[in-house]
Amino acid sequence: MTHHHGDATDNAELVTDPVCGMLIDPATAAATREHDGTTFYFCSIGCAKAFDADPHRFGHPHR
């Protein structure tokens, strides 16, 4: 039987790190960036630095 203890992420809406694809809680993101009117959230400083180097590569994914 699994018990949940009310972690902050239980009811959080997760977002996707645009660099690595990891699902993260925006409230605990390691870094954020604003780009073209959109806020991006990152799991690590490394992912944020990769985004900084080429935001258009990650900020506008092809659908």
C-alpha positions as CSV (number, residue, x, y, z in Angstrom):
1,M,0.0,0.0,0.0
2,T,1.3,3.4,-1.0
3,H,0.9,6.5,1.3
4,H,1.4,10.0,0.2
5,H,2.5,12.5,2.7
6,G,1.3,15.8,1.1
7,D,4.5,16.7,-0.7
8,A,4.4,20.2,-2.3
9,T,4.5,18.5,-5.8
10,D,1.3,16.4,-5.2
11,N,-1.0,19.1,-6.6
12,A,1.5,21.0,-8.7
13,E,1.2,21.4,-12.4
14,L,4.4,20.2,-13.8
15,V,6.2,21.8,-16.8
16,T,8.7,20.4,-19.2
17,D,12.4,21.6,-19.2
18,P,12.8,22.5,-22.9
19,V,16.4,21.3,-23.0
20,C,16.3,17.8,-21.5
21,G,12.5,17.1,-21.4
22,M,12.4,16.5,-17.6
23,L,9.1,17.2,-15.9
24,I,9.6,19.7,-13.1
25,D,7.6,21.7,-10.6
26,P,7.9,25.4,-11.5
27,A,8.1,26.3,-7.8
28,T,11.3,24.4,-7.4
29,A,12.9,24.9,-10.8
30,A,16.7,25.5,-10.6
31,A,16.4,28.4,-13.1
32,T,13.9,30.3,-15.2
33,R,14.3,32.4,-18.3
34,E,11.9,34.7,-20.2
35,H,12.0,34.5,-23.9
36,D,9.6,36.0,-26.5
37,G,7.0,36.5,-23.8
38,T,7.2,33.0,-22.4
39,T,8.7,31.8,-19.1
40,F,10.8,28.6,-19.4
41,Y,11.7,26.5,-16.4
42,F,14.8,24.4,-16.0
43,C,15.8,21.4,-13.9
44,S,19.4,22.5,-13.6
45,I,21.7,25.5,-14.3
46,G,23.3,23.4,-17.0
47,C,20.0,23.2,-18.9
48,A,19.5,26.9,-18.5
49,K,23.0,27.6,-19.9
50,A,22.3,25.4,-22.9
51,F,19.1,27.4,-23.4
52,D,21.0,30.7,-23.1
53,A,23.4,29.6,-25.8
54,D,20.6,29.1,-28.4
55,P,17.2,30.0,-27.1
56,H,15.5,29.7,-30.5
57,R,16.6,26.0,-30.7
58,F,14.8,25.2,-27.5
59,G,12.2,28.0,-27.1
60,H,10.3,27.2,-30.3
61,P,10.0,23.5,-30.7
62,H,8.6,22.2,-34.0
63,R,5.3,20.5,-33.6
